[in-house]
Amino acid sequence: MVAPSAPPFTLTPHFVALIYCEPTESGDGILEVVFRKGLSEDSEQVARNVSPFRVDPGKFTYRLVRAELEFQDLGQVFAHCRIDKEPWHLIPLTLLAPIND
């Protein structure tokens, strides 16, 4: 996405997670989203959201995750997402230079 202005600035992106429950599972879980400046679990954490959920087996639910991210320069932030203690799924957010009219 294009940055709203030259850095520094604060961005509040909204992230929607769709969660599916297998018919054989309980439907109770915890969604954890950690925004980091890199790909590894050791990368600097800039925001974190933890949300319990309940979904009927065989159905979907969703969670809206809102973060407040401070940027000192342009680049990427990665949303590290997982349910309970399962493996992480990474979703990049890339900030591009603002457009000058």
C-alpha positions, 0 to 999 in steps of 0.5 A: 500500500502507498504510505499516507505521508513521509515517515514517521507516521502511525498506520492502523491497518485492519486484518480479517482472519477467516477461521474454519473448524474441521467437523471433528474438532471442538471449535474452541481456539485462540487466534494470535497475530503478531506484527513483526519487522521480519520473517523470523520469530526473533524479529522485532515485534511491533504489535500483538493481538490475541483473540479467543473464538468459538466456531461450530464444527464444519463451519467458518467464523472470522476475527477482525484484527486491528493494529496500531503500527508506528513506522519510522521508515518505509518497508515491510511488516509481517503479520505472523498468524496462528491458531493455538500453537499451530505453525505460523502463517505469514502475511506481508504488508509492504509500504511504498513511498507516498505519491506526490501530486 
